[in-house]
Amino acid sequence: MPKKKGVLGRLLKEVFKRYPVHILIVLVCIVGQSICTVQGTLFTQTLIDDYINPLLGTTNPDFTPLLHALMRVACFFAAGVIFSYTYQRIMVSVTQGFLRDMRTQMFKHMESLPIRYFDSRTHGDIMSVYTNDIDTLRQLISQSIPQFTNSVITIVTVFISMLTLSIPLTGISVAMLCVIMFISRSVGSQSGRYFVKQQITLGKMNGFIEEMISGQKVVKVFNHEEEAIKDFRAVNEELRQSANLANKFANVLMPVTIQSGNMSYILCAVIGSILALNGSLDLSVGTLVAFMTLNRNFNNPVGQISMQINSIAMAQAGASRIYDLLDQESEPDEGIVTLCRVEVDDAGNMQETEKRTGRWAWRHPRPDGSVELVPMKGDIRLENVNFGYNDDHMVLHDVSVYANPGEKIAFVGATGAGKTTITNLINRFYDIQSGTITYDGIDIKLIKKDDLRRSLGVVLQDTHLFTGTVMDNIRYGRLDATDEECIEAAKLTSADQFIRHLPDGYQTMLTGDGANLSQGQRQLLAIARAAVANPPALILDEATSSIDTRTEILVQQGMDGLMRGRTTLVIAHRLSTIKNSDCIMVLDHGVIIERGNHETLMKQKGKYYQLYTGMIDLD
Amino acid sequence: MLKTLISQVKEYKKDAFLTMFFVIVEVILEILIPLMMAGIIDEGIEAQNMNAVYKYGAIMFVIVIGTLSTGFLAGKYAASASTGFAANLRDAMYTNIQTFSFSNIDKYSTAGLVTRLTTDVTNVQMAFQMIIRMCIRAPMNLVCALVMAFMIHAELSMIFVIAMGFLIIVLGTIMFFATRYFNQVFPKYDALNESVQENVVAIRTVKSFVREKYENEKFERAAQNIYKLFVKAESVLAFNNPSMMVAVYGCILLLSWLGAQSVVGGTLSTGELTTLFSYIMNILMSLMMLSMAFVMITMSLASARRIAEVINEKSDLVSPEDALTTVPNGAVDFNHVTFSYKHGTGEPVLRDIELHIHSGETIGIIGGTGSAKSSLVNLISRLYDVDRGSVEVGGHDVREYDLEVLRNEVAVVLQNNVLFSGTILQNLRWGNENATLEECQEACRLACADEFIQNFPDKYDTYIEQGGTNVSGGQKQRLCIARALLKKPKILILDDSTSAVDTATDASIQQSFEERIPDTTKIIISQRVSSVQNADRIIVLNDGVVDGFDTHDQLVKNNEIYRTIYETQTKGKEEA
């Protein structure tokens, strides 16, 4: 990933846009604090000349003016402390608020990204952006920005004071400052380069660890521990090297800038002395002494800025990865047709409604402004569909499928024949290269993706559960489902029995993708989840493969009840579960080679017949 | 806890000490600089003595060069020491995770371990670097500045001592409260990380249920939790700088007042007063650094604790001393085995299991969902330990074997098949890293995987995405079987590993097992009677108890559970 230009600017702009009032108050506080600090510094400079020297030699020194002056300064100091606390406290809210905002913004965006994005990255690498990369911003916002502002203000005020004292000496100081800046910049950019590398390696490392630890049980059964450590060490070493270089450059920066500041001091002292002692310039000894103090105050903030380079460089690296995620293109959704609830009056006219009538329609706005309501029936058609994950390698060829409302359509074929792919196309995880897919006569490209997917209940081949209770996981299918409805669905799909045996029944916590359940139990939950969603059409992709056959029959009975009147697309290896389908499609290498119901296919004595009678296998 | 961490500095100890050494030299040199500055002003400029200016200027120049080089070296070694330390910490954690048993693994979440290995280590790395640089530098600076100040005027310097006493109390209080919050923050970090992980892994589920909004809200809550705790913790830390300022400003005011009187009283020169002020600046700078380091340390303490926890976690399954290093044969015996997942505290999932399997037998296991089939076979390769009774392999208790030897001889194809990102060949070689292409192909032919692999454009070099998302379920299972076959084990366990493979392929896999690896004990868990009916004997498990253990024919006759399963599964065929 190339380092993006201007990510920091973009980031800062965003901070300001989100927290303009906060930032404004912070800036005012910082300026206020600087003024107070300058008052203090000015006071110590005038202390000797204005308050001490006049008293020297007097027999009865009067300290009252000094006391007054001190009290005045004390007020400034007190104000300074208050300003300081105020802005630091506000910065806490800004920093943490911004990190929170960035995280949620990233997450929202991530959820909108196409499946392809997730296919091409390791999980851990994506996770790293939310933790390691976001963390780099923390120091930048909370410390570097105020510090930077503070330092710049100090530099400017001191610069003005210096000008009033001696222009030539100011020239020397500024020249030295330029040298320091130049060094800082070049070392800083080196450091930045390696920080980018560090964050990338950190992501890679995160990916590696996440994958290996997720598969740790496999590592164990294969005694693969040593190799896993060996591979880990390679990434770890890579990370160490880039981190080492990045930190080295950043660390070296501080001594370099501070000592350059001291050089500037020596230079000014020597040249200043020559000028003052020769009397060639109008430079009094007192002025020179005062100037020397300013010179120090001039160089100090530069040292402070350089200390922040570390976090700035790191934040730059983190920000570029954050924006890399944010700049990914969302899943395009040009759909205009939405799903809506309708009620049908006696005359058969449909009317949009908020009521839960159990009837749905597609709301199809026409270009002329009128709205057409198409009753949702579950008529799914694929016509001459060609598809490939890459344009140059097609996996489906000229596939046509006609599923009439309420029909059960089954896909049979060898592993890798393209069965799952077909279902992925219907809910538009991927877009087809040519042909059309229609749902109730509407091209699915016209339907809003959310509504399209809502109209399809899917039980995927790979079951994924979420952290939460069993009840939460079932309710995932329909968020407003009551406990009773969830339990009802579990009963219907035969999941109820095993759930009741869990330590806390429906309130048992599931963690780590339901790691404490067997594959079959996970599938039962996934089916219950789809059942509670109560969708008009169902896609079951090997939904019962790990469920024992006794339970499967019970599930099947429940499902048959559930699927009555619904269009169902089924993929299953056990032909007994699909025998009663209205239409069975036999797929081979992305081509439908046979279609028809069980009886017709058996009569045809083709591939299905051979499969069913066990004459051939699917591969 | 800290001892655990510090012991991981290891080979970078030298760099750490060099850092401290250079920092010390740097600070000593640095402390001389204000003296030189005072010299230039007092003896040079004020005394109008050009030679003194040159003299002090030259000395200062030399000192500056010295400081610069030591500072440079200190920075360099600090980077190397801290990043090296971090690498060692990651290594120690990861290496220890590799010794974790299944029950250790179950205890931690993946996301939690990932955070510990990255975020927490980064926190500790930064704190460590701060410690070896700043925590030497700043106190040294303080002490030196104090010593110098005392040399100038002891009574006035007492001001500094009072100020520091004040600071120690205030910072201690801040640290106490902030640490409490930080300890709570990191578990929330794990939760956030888990939320992301879950969504990335299950993105297809999220999208098919159109739950993006729901997930967003869930995530927002996780992010908000972190926000709240962090704001609490950092609000406490925000008192840090202001209290520092109070101390420094107090010093300036007091010093001005008392200093003025001393100067007028004749016990202090104006030059000395100026020097005292510059020491205040010096002290201010050190305190600033110290406070920054202090924030980092406070934050990293929570991380350090979490890292130490992983490093110190002891695997509850270890190879015994004088472990057996050969497995004589593939016989498996269960002697009155009772097993539960939470070491005797949970409900037993297996009760009083008594089974004797001969070497080379093919054993089928069948039983309802959740009847503890997987738990049973997991005991054979000692992935968990029994509560009561014993499991024997080759006539010896599995607890007598070296774990690696045992697991090399007992190959398990887990129910939850995992392929790793990498080529097919790389995945296969998990079974045997030295396997040749021919051997891999042979294993794939046995597992009926060779044919579909040959159909891929890149054949055995086809890249598998994480989690094997680019191969189908059935293909994944067959690759996993092939991977296990490459181990050439004495016992091969397939835990429902052919569920996504069609019956015929399943049968031909079984057949090739029979022909090609007759001496291997094969234990096959399946939902399908057809997968097990040709086995020598079949175990019928029901709710953690052996309900029947016999041949297919006998079971059909005598075992009701088995008969029911058999009948329901064959009904379709008979009709046809």
Interface residues (C-beta under 8 A of the other chain):
Chain A: G40 F43 T44 L47 I48 Y51 I52 N53 L55 L56 T58 P61 F63 L66 L67 L70 V73 A74 F77 G80 V81 I82 S84 Y85 Q88 R89 M91 V92 S93 T95 Q96 G97 L99 R100 R103 T104 F107 K108 M110 E111 S112 I115 F118 D119 S120 T122 H123 G124 I126 M127 S128 Y130 T131 N132 D135 S142 Q143 L202 M205 N206 G207 I209 E210 E211 M212 I213 S214 G215 Q216 K217 V218 V219 K220 V221 F222 N223 H224 E225 E227 A228 I229 F232 R233 N236 E237 L239 R240 A243 N244 L245 A246 N247 K248 A250 N251 V252 L253 M254 P255 V256 I258 Q259 N262 M263 Y265 I266 A269 V270 G272 S273 I274 A276 L277 V285 L288 V289 M292 R296 N300 Y389 H393 A414 T415 G416 T420 N427 F429 D450 R453 R454 L456 V458 L460 Q461 D462 H464 L465 F466 T467 Y476 G477 L479 F498 H501 P503 T511 G512 D513 A515 N516 S518 Q519 G520 Q521 L524 R529 A533 E542 S545 S546 I547 D548 T549 R550 T551 E552 I553 H573 R574 L575 S576 K579 M602 L611 Y612 T613 G614 I616 D617 L618 D619
Chain B: E26 I33 M37 I40 I41 G44 I45 E46 Q48 M50 V53 Y54 Y56 G57 M60 F61 V64 I65 T67 L68 T70 G71 F72 A74 G75 K76 A78 A79 S80 S82 T83 G84 A86 A87 R90 D91 Y94 T95 I97 Q98 T99 F100 S101 F102 I105 D106 S109 T110 A111 L113 V114 T115 L117 T118 T119 T122 Q125 Q129 R133 Y189 L192 N193 E194 S195 V196 Q197 E198 N199 V200 V201 A202 I203 R204 T205 V206 K207 S208 F209 V210 R211 E212 Y214 E215 N216 F219 E220 A223 Q224 I226 Y227 F230 V231 E234 S235 L237 A238 F239 N240 N241 P242 M245 V246 Y249 I252 L253 S256 W257 G259 A260 Q261 V263 V264 T270 L273 T274 F277 S278 M281 M285 M292 Y341 G346 E347 I366 G367 G368 T369 G370 K373 S374 S381 L383 E404 R407 N408 A411 V412 L414 Q415 N416 N417 V418 F420 S421 W430 G431 E433 C448 E451 F452 N455 P457 E465 Q466 G467 T469 N470 V471 S472 G473 G474 Q475 R478 R483 A484 K487 D496 S499 A500 V501 D502 T503 A504 T505 A507 S508 Q527 R528 V529 T564 I565 T568 Q569 K571 G572 K573 A576
